[in-house]
Amino acid sequence: ALHKTRYDVGELFARKLGVPYETVPEKLTMTARAILREKFLAADIGVSGANFLLADSGAVTIVENEGNARLCTTLPKIHIAIAGIEKLIPRAQDLPVFLRLLAGSSTGQPITVYTSVLSGPRRSEEIDGPDEFYVVLLDNGRTRLLADAGKRESLFCIRCGACLNHCPVYRKIGGHSFPWIYSGPIGAVLTPQFHGVENAPALPFASSLCGACGEVCPVKIDLPRLLLDLRADIQDHHRNQAQHPLERWGFRAFAWVMSHPRWYRLLGWLGARIDARRLAWAIPPLKAWLQERTLAPMAPRSFQQLWRDREGSLKLKAGR
């Protein structure tokens, strides 16, 4: 909910929960706490994820700063933890390394506020915890990815979010532009591999390839290379598919204009004087595309014109 303002949250609470409209963050927090606590107390089953799974003991590790996960795992009678198979680490002795990496790379903390290691249902002498405890290991394409020597490092991700924080594209468009659970550079890498490049062909191209994601990744995933590899896979997939006639015509027209400088300059001149955005809304494919995007206005003068003016100005100065 980072994209919501306190006014949005206050309006949402008033509409959905029937509480008075409020914009003070502390009061909104208390309202959420009071209502959610009743939900937690009444729940029969709590479903959680897991940050790490310890292979030597079967324990589930959950790290958080809010405390909601601990309510979810201790109050209901049944706790079900669902985690991808890549969350497994060999031993409990390895856990501190990952905890420091995760907290430091995500929020800059030495360690998160809550670190829970859950090893099963509550014992007879314990008063907290579920009566039943289940761990569900999720594959969902992970073993297939593990078999790919060139891309298996995608599974090294510990979900710290460092690549999201440093990605200029993600900072501009936000997480809601990504169609699945994982967003940002790691989402652009994982989603096509879990669901097939044909189902997420645009994601690997949602990157400037600046390399910031690879630089900050604490587990050294080569995200820029993986994005390039996936782009190549998508192009190979497109070559094997029948191209839409309109798309084929569009690329041919684009190639022709780009190879004829006079037409390129003429169309650029017209685009600067005609509201190209209004014209684009009249074309059905572009209209659908523009419903979720803002088309920037064309510059009144082209780069070539500006460059010629600059050269002329330099010559005048040199002549003086």
N, C-alpha and C positions, 0 to 999 in steps of 0.2 A: 504493500500500500504506500510505497514511497512517493508515488505519483499523485497521491491525494493530499490536499491541503487540510488543515484542521477545520476549515469551513465545510469542505466536502464531507469529511468524516462526521461532523455535527449534523449535517443535513441527512446523511445516510442513517445515522442512529435514530434521528427523529422519525424518519419515514419507515424504517424497518423494525425498530424496537419499541416505538411509541413513547419515547422519553422526550423531555423538553429539549428544545434546540440549545446546544451549548458549543462554545468554541475554545474554551480553556483546555489545553492539553491534559492537565492533571485531572480535571473533572471527567473528561472523556475517558481517560485511562481507568478511573475508578468505576465508571459506568460499565465499561467492557469487562473489567475484572469481576464485578458483582454478577453480571449476567452469565459470563462464561463459566464461572465457578459452579453455578447451579447446573450447567450442562455437564461439566466434568463429574460432579457428584452423582448425577442421574444416569450416566452412561454405563452400559453393560460391557461394552468392548472398547478398548483403546487401541488404535492403530497408529504405529509410529514407523519412521524410517530408521536408519542407522548411519552413523558417520564411519564407524569401523566395526568389524567383526573379528573377534579373536579366535583363531583356529585352534589354539591349544586348550582352550577352556569352553568354547562355544558362547562366550559372553558377547553381549551387544553393547557398544559404546555410543552414547548420544551426547553431543556437546551443544550448548545453547547459552544465551544470555537472559532469556525471558522467564524460564521456569515452567512454561506451558507443557513441554514434553514430559517433564517429571510428573506433572498432574496426570497426563495421559497414560503414563506407564505404571502408576501406582494406585490410582483410585479405582478404575474399573476392575471387574472380576477377571476379565480376560485381556491379556496383552498380546497383540500380534505385531511383530516387527518385520517389515518388508525391506529387503536390501539387495542391491545388485551384487553379483558374485565378486566383482572387483573390489568390494569393500573389505574382503578378507585380508588380514595381515597375520603372519605366522604366530607370533608370541605376544604375551602381555608385556614383555620387556621392550618390544618395539613401539609400544603405544606412545610413550612420552615424546618421542621424536615427531610423530605425526601430529600430536596435540599442539606442540609448539609451532610446527609449520602452519597448521590450520589457523590457529588464533592470530599468529603474527601476520600472516599474509592476508587475512580477511578483514580484521578490525584493528590490527596493531596492538593487540593485547598480549601480555605474556601467556595468559591462559584464559579460557572463557569462564564466565561466572559459574555455570553449572556443567559439571562433567559426570555423567552417570554411566556406571558399568553394571549392566544387568545380566545376571547369570542364571536366571530361572525364576519359577514362582516362589512366593514367600514360604519360608519354612514355618514349622509349627510354633516356634518361639517368637516369630516376628509379627508385628501388628500391621505393617504396611506392605503393599505389593499385591499383585494379582494371584488368584488361585490357579490360573492356567497361563502358560507362556509358550508362544509359538514363534518360530523364526522361519520366514519364507525367503528362500534364495531365488532371486530373479535373474533369469538369463536374458530373454528378450533381445537376442542377437549378439550377446556379449561373447559367447564361445566362438561364434563365427568371426568376430572382430579379433579375438585373441589368436586365432589361427593365421591372421594376416600379419606377417612380420613387419611390413612397412607401416602399418597403422595401429598396431596393438598398443603403442604408447598412449593412445587416447584414453585408455582405461586407467592410466596412472593418476588421473585427476582426483583430487581430494575435495573438490567443490568449495574452494576457499573464496572464489569470486575475484581474485586479483586481476585476472585478464579482463573481466568486465569493467572494473574500476579504471583501467588504463586504456581501454579501447575507445578511440575517438568516434567510431561509428555507433557503438552501443551508447555512449554518453549522449549522442545526438538523438537517436531514435527510441531508446528505452527498451525494456524487456517485452512489452506487449506486442512488438513487431515480430517476435519470434513465435512460431506456431506450436512449439512443444514445450516440455518442462524446462529444458536447459536453454539458456539464452547466452548472448555474447559470443566471443570467439569459440569457447568450448562447446557451446550449443550448436554453432555452425559446423563444428567438426563431428559431434556425436550424433546429432539428429539424422543426417543423411546416412550414416553408417548403421544406425539402429533400424531405420525405417526404409532405407533404400534411397539412392540418389534421385530416382525418378519422382519420389514423393516430397523432396525438399531441395529442388535444384537451385533455388536462389540463395540459400544460406551461405555456401562457401564464397559467394561473390559479394557478400555484405561485409567486406573488409577492404581497407586501404593497403593492406600488407605492409604496414609501417614497422611491424616487428615488436611492438610494445608488449603484446601478450606473451610472446616467447621469452622476452627479457625478464618479466616479472614472475613467471610461473615458478613456484617453489619446488616443483618436482621435475622441472626442465623438460616439459612437453614441447616439442618443436611445432608449435601451432601454425606458424606461417607456412612451413613445408607441408603440413597436413592439409591446409586450406588449398594450396596449389595442387596437391595430389588429387584432392576431391574435385577440383575444377576440371582437371584432366579426365577424371572418371565421368563427370557429367557431360563433357564434350564427346567422349566416346559413346556414351549412351544416346546422345542426340543424333550422332551419325547413323546409329542403327534404327532410328525412328523416322517415320515419314514427317517431313517438315510441313507445317501449315502453309498453304499457298500465300496467304497474306504476309506471313513472316518471311517467306522466301523472297517475295516481291519487295518487301521493305528493306531487306539487307542488300538486295541488288541495286535498289534505288540509292541507298546510302553509299554504296561502293562507287556508283557512277558519279554522284555529286562530289564525293571526296577526290575523285581522280580528274575532275574538270574544274580547275581553279576559278574560271570565270563564273560558272554557275554557282559554285560555292560562295563566292563573294556576293553575287546577286541575291541569293536566298538569304544570306546573312544580313544584307542591307534591308531586304523586305521584312525579315523577322524582327529587326530592330524598330521598324516603323509601324508594323501591324502587331496588334496584341496577340501574340502567338498562343498565349494561354487561353484566350477566348476561342480561338480557332481550334485548339486541341480538344476543348470540351464538345465540339460539334462532331468529332470523330469517335464512334462508339468504343473501339478498343482503348483509345487514349482517355476517354471519359471515365471508363472503369478504373484505369490506372491512376487517374488524378483524384479519385474519390478518397484515396488514402495518402496522397502525396501533394506537395505544393511545388508547382513548377516555377522556378525562378525566372524573372523577366530577363530578356536578352539585353546585353549591354548596348548602349546607344552607339558605341564605336568599337570596332573589332580590334583585336590585338595587333593585326598588321597595320591598321591605321595609326594606332598609338605608337607603334614602333617606327613607322615612317616619320611621324611628327618628331619623335625623339631624335632620330638620325638627322633630320633637318635642323633641329635646334642645336645639336652638337656641331654641325658644320658651320652654322652661323657664328657660334662662339669661337670656333677654330679660326674662321676668317677674320674675326676682329683682332 
